[in-house]
């Protein structure tokens, strides 16, 4: 409407049509108007057809991936033919959760192909003497109001910010930046030995090197899937010397040219056969069981037969490494449809096929091999970058649908010695192009194994020395952290922080929305959203970390002064004051204006929670020895029939063993990314979901032994941080009732992870009793 009012012609291109019809439509528009803006709008419908249905996937593939790519490409071709160099703008509006799919809340991963495309258009344009293309990927969650999405797009286009990927959520703008997170700092988990693993990409290159290591380190039974035929022992080139192979190549090339066939394809067939055969010999020499299967991953019927054969021989599938891929560089406007289809087929059709056809297998690990081009874009690699970035978003989506399976996409910087970039006839790029360091096979394998041993804690991992990002995204790398060494963009609650006017310390701002925040929708008192104590603790911990630039070690004397209840659907803007003290602590208060039911201000800056937060330069997790737990348990199911309601993101207590003086509970550390919803940051300081589950365990004890009274947290003397749990980790809490009175009870408890390490330890958890009327 805004464009029409300004006298700008707007043309809606068809969606549910063939690729040829889509390109014909852009032909007509270009001939008549030579447009300067192209908007690629991904689906925002959360009710999209299921991804893992083959027919539905093919429809989504055509409408969400192929048609937008070919439409944009045809526009570039038309400009090239017309020698049109006037500046243009390409915008991809995606629906990846309002955080570019980085928190595991993706419902429509199709947009990943558009973000990969946009970044590649940006990279390709930077290589020109004169810039022509402004490329923007703007993400918003599916439930963001349409008017807000439009406003975000226009704000972004009106600004002169160089950022290529931007996320908008509830009026908050965020950008993507790489943050160093050594995997060694995360808890380790033993990778079960043995099991049946499938590795795609053939017994070649990176996949072969990784598969060999998996077999040697973890004793996996390997099944390698590739497009090439199974090597035959009696092939005429089987035991040829290098000189003989060179002569053979010359003859094959000459014959292919004379017969009108592709010499590259003829020689590639033999080259692949030789490499696969030699790889299988290495596996055998190392004592690793490995079988090679020839299969086109895009053909789900063929893939289903191969997987059935694997199960028949070695049983259900335990692990998948999806390393299949094809890349061939060329300017965006010159890419052929054939190469686009081949690129998408192995990487995306293969990934969705594997996810679909192994739904009944006990898959513990799913690793996708992405690329640095998927994260940042690549020069002449638009289709390859689109495929890799969408693979990452597919895995983001997969993590939420299969929480029992550890999964991640690894965005690799190019590998040395093996991999596409090292092939002598590769067009992907070599060391000489950017002078970029390559990853040695040993280093790459070590990276992968460490991620597996950490149970693949994040959906996307970028393994890089930072050269590419510094070269093409200097404006992002140069962006400073908000305060000290803490990156506000990584925190889930605090939106902004600023110095207090005329007073010491800082003031953080947080927007709590009872219509969208799961931690409010899933936590209600007498039917109304009610701020959980754990969210208040997290708010103060984040503010303290930002104000001090240090790491939170403990929270002391935390008091729930008043309950922050939401009487209607209006958001509440809360603030946390954070004043650093000389003793290394930060005094915090969570405040917000109190309005009555009709919206009249009754109390400005009402205090709801306060705490003293101890911060340190170097954090050492708290440790304690876990006692032996009981052997008999009573299963627990949430009924929510009393005054308190706990929704799915907070139903982490699974079983109990109670005694009059205390007891134990079995807990599950439900994903914090689901608890936070569309909020982009994932670096929670407080393990909120499992801590709330421990509160619930104590509350259940108080209900049983305190006269059927519902309880609410009142105060905490001391909260000591251990390590953060991984998503869906099975934990145990031991709690002791220190005192039980008519109006209150006091508990001490410690939560332990699967490795018996401390997650969090609490002393003096005081609850108040809410008696039934």
C-alpha angles and dihedrals in degrees: 000000000000092000094046090050089053091054095254117143113234120198122194111211119213118261112186095055138098121280089251092055091048092053091045089055093054089046090058094046093048093048091053103037114006091223121218098200131055120186117196105196115193122208115282094187112118088196094069117148112276113280097222096056107098098218092045091048091053090053092049090045091055097043101035103034117016102036096048090046094049093042092054091043092052090052090054091047091052090051091049092051091048091045086234110169100165113131116270137185127222117192126186112196106197136184104215097137102287090281101070091261096294099126102054095254096114116139099165109035091174088096090070090077089056095049090050090049094048093051091050092050087053093049093046091050092052088063092062122094089233122032117237107163130068106195124191133174110195118186130197132166120262092248095051108118112259092236090055092051091051091048091051092051093050093045090052093049092046092054125076095224113141095215113127100193116044131172123204122192126165092339094311118120121209135177132202121254131168113247123192111240112168109215089217088074091063126084116269125230126192114252106226112248121238121012131131117283130188120207121188125201096068128265089300142100121342094353092055092049092049094045092052090052092049089053094048099042101036104022093239122173102232132214114184119200124198142152094244121092121262108272115254120217092222097053109139092238095045100112100018123139121241090259091051091050091051090053091046090052091053091052094047093049093049093048093047092051092048091051095045096248130128109272090199092057093046093052093040090060092056094040091053091048091053094047094048092048092051091047091053089050089054091051091051092047090052092050092246118144108231134162126189122217126190110221141145102231091206089063101078094188090055091044092050090055092051092049090048090053091050091053091047092055103035108010132243120355116258103175140022129198109188105198100146115129147143128206133175118165128228140134113290094246093052100051113122124229089235092059092045091054092047091050093050094041101064099032102040109016086046094049095048090044092053091047092049099043096047097050090114095046121094091241109181099177133032115180122182120197108222129169141239084248090062091055098041107012126249137244107254091355103098096135093043092049091047091052094047096046091049090049087058092051091047089056090046086056093043092056091062094046095046107031089163090066119074105223138172144158114231114208101207127201106223116292124234123232093008135041137059097299092058098053110114093227096038122131093195095091140271136224092272095064102065102003086237121161114245127219115252115231091244092053093046093049091048090051091052095046092050090051090050091049088053089051093247093286098190132045095229128030124185113206107193145121089235096247096121094048093047090050100048104021105038091145090061097043090049093053107113125227112260097247132001112322096325118105109219091198089066095054118092103215116027112082098184142349132204139169115276113253110251092344135087122263134020138291121220123201125216128181112212113196117191091196097057112016108096091206087064098037089051098044117062137158115206090346098308127106109261126189109249118231090237091059090051090051091050091049092054093043091053093048091049092050092049094045094050103030087227139109123269113241104166142004115216133194095359111186129193094210096176138355117257102218127178110224094184140006095278117118119243121222107216129185133206118207112209120190117180115222132209092248094063096264132113121221110219136187127185108214138173138166114266117223128182124237094280093050100258115147108247103165126014118215095002112189114238103166137005135184145163110240120201113212130190139190093230118030120216113187116238113253135200136160115258115230119225109276124228121270098219121070138177113220115236128212126186113240099167091205095135132068094287124069122201115186129205097285090057102041094102101133112096109166141004142209108191136187131170093260096044138292148197136281134197110229138183119214096229113209114280090207089064090046090053095045117191094359108122101215117087103177099105115184097197117051087232104176097049092040090054089049088056089050087053091051090054089045091053090052089050090050093051098043100026102061105274094299123154111227137207128197111262105172145341123215096199137359116191119194120225121170125319115255121236120242113290093000113164109239138178128216125199114198134184124200106227095181138000120196134161094263103028148014132204126215139183117201145165127205117212129196129223089274090053090248119139116263095180136338122207130192124191101013099179119194129190120220121238106202119212115250 
